[in-house]
């Protein structure tokens, strides 16, 4: 028997000593009188005399705090097996379709800023339909992407109608800046099977317009805001996700955006509409201040709860499953020329093309393997031993790959790392307050 490597014992600011296990995600409040006993068990769990603390022993066992000697490794192996089975599964074909690389915006932090805009033509659409038809036995999920996908809205309609004609059911999402999402287009979202819609608002009017402006420098906030209201006034059955790209310049405005939509749509908030922070990595645009590392992300979330009483992302650790186009066997990004990639960030980069829609066998297998295998956190010995493994999915695998081949390293860890204690205490206080009000 041993003390699990997935335990954390800490003294909280306001609630004494707390013991938490990241596998079971179970809490234990440790009284001061119990602390010497707990420390004694930590130091020598096998030889400790449990005669006078049988109930505590059973509690620690049920929480997964005390485990058999091989239990942690067994857990790791089972999680690895489950993740690999999911990543290599063929039941679903996931396609992120960039119908154009063109965009009507010129955002100062956009990673696509130096790419040539080009729409998908009829020949590429035909190839896409044939590609999808060849995967007829798979469930199909499409994310409409760009550039700005609404610049090629007619192409989206055409692809949808052809899939409908061939009896191909599918679910869809769309990543859009929202500027061209007029009410007549919002009324078509259900018809297009779109259940996930993402639009970005980077704070209040002035802040947003200083970051997300048209190619000619024109303002965008008022038009986007009007279009968001149009979506919410329509019969759209999916969820509209408002993304706020957060950094040190606009973090206070995030709370304002969050509270505004929560108050405006109290019955729909968290259902038909939600607001969440996006932490942009600014590698391609050094002038941008969007450099929230994972530790600062946790600090931001704690601040949002303590100062504003809002929880835009979970402050309680959840079990994570890996879900990334780069690491999934049957997931691709389709460029407007019919080229295929394994990461959204790669669209327009010839050196990252892994195949084409009409290429049956001649895949760039080494490049695919690089993303699926070389940077996998499942084979990282440091991740295996890490307290946070059960609540971390390895972070961005594109960043992990860059870290392997660059001296400039960026963290891919969960935002709980470096912030687990304060976030757990906030969650603990939140639960206590709910019980008291109950």
C-alpha positions, 0 to 999 in steps of 0.5 A: 500500500502507498500514498498515491502520487495523485494526492495534494495536501495543503493548508488553505487560506480560509478553510484549514487543511484540505486533502484532494485526489486528482483521480477520484476528485474527492475532498477531505477536510483535515482537522488540526488534530488529524494532521499528525496522523495524516503526515504519519500515513504519508511517510509510512503508509504500509507500516502505519498502525491504523488501530486507532483510526480505522474510519480514517483508513477506510475513508482514505482508501475509498478516496483513492488516497491510499492505493495498492502499490501498482494502482497508480501505474494501472490507472495511467495505463488504463487512461492511456488505453482509453485515450488511444482507443478514442484517438485511433477510432474510426466511428466519426469523420471530423472535418474542419472545412476552410471554405476560404482563407480570405477574411474581412478583418485584420486583427492584430493577433491573427495567426493567419495574417500573412496567408493569401486569401482564396475561396474554395471552387466547384472542383474542390467542392466535388472532391470534398463530396467524393471524400465524404462519400468514401467514408459513408459508414462514419458519423460526420461532423463538420466545422465551417472555418476560414479565413472568414467562412461567411465570405463563402456562405454560398459554398457552405449552402452548396455543400450542405444541399449536396450532402442532403441530396445524398442522404448524408446526415451530419452535425456542424459548427461554425467559427465566425467573426460574426460581422456577416451573420445577418438575420437572414443567415441566422435563420438558416443555422438550424437548416445547416445543422449548426449546433455550435456557433463561435463569435468573438467580442474582445471587450467593450466597443472601444477595446474590441474595435481597436483589436478586431477591425475591418481590412480598411480599419473600419469598426466592427463592434456594433454590427457584430453586437446587432448580429448576436441579438439577431441570432438570439431572437431567431429560432436557432436551437444550438449554442452561441459561444461568445469568445473573449480573447483575454490579456492584461489589457482587457481582463476587466472587460471580460467580466463586463461582457460576461455579466452583460449577456448573463443579465440580458439572457438569464434563461438562456445563459449557459444553454443557448448562449455562453461567454468564455475566455480565449487565451491567445498565444502570440508567437506569430505577432510579437507586438500583441500582448496576448501572452497568457501562460497557463499559470496566469490563466489560473490567476485570471480565473481566481480573480474573476471569481473573487472579484466578480463572482463569475466562473467562466471556466471550471475552477474544479478539476475535471477528468480530461479526454484528448480531442485534437485534430492533430492527434486523431486518426480520422480528423482533418482540416480541409483547405480551400484548394482541397489540401489536408492538414492536421492542425487548424493553425496550418491552413495555407502552409504548404510544408504542413500538407499531409494529403489531398482530398483526391489522394487515395494512398499517397499520404505524408505519413511521417508528418501525420505521425509527428503530430499523433505520436512524437508529441504525445503526452501519453508517452511523456515520462514527466506527464506520467508522474505528474499530479495533474495527469488525471485532469490534463489532456496534454495541452496544445499538441502543436505547441508541444511539437514546437517545444521539441524543436525550439529553445523557446518553450511554452507551457502546455500544462493545465491552468490548474498547475500552479493554481490548484490550491487556490482554485480548489479553495474557491470551489470548496467555498462555493460548495459551502455557500450553496449548502448554507443557502440550501 
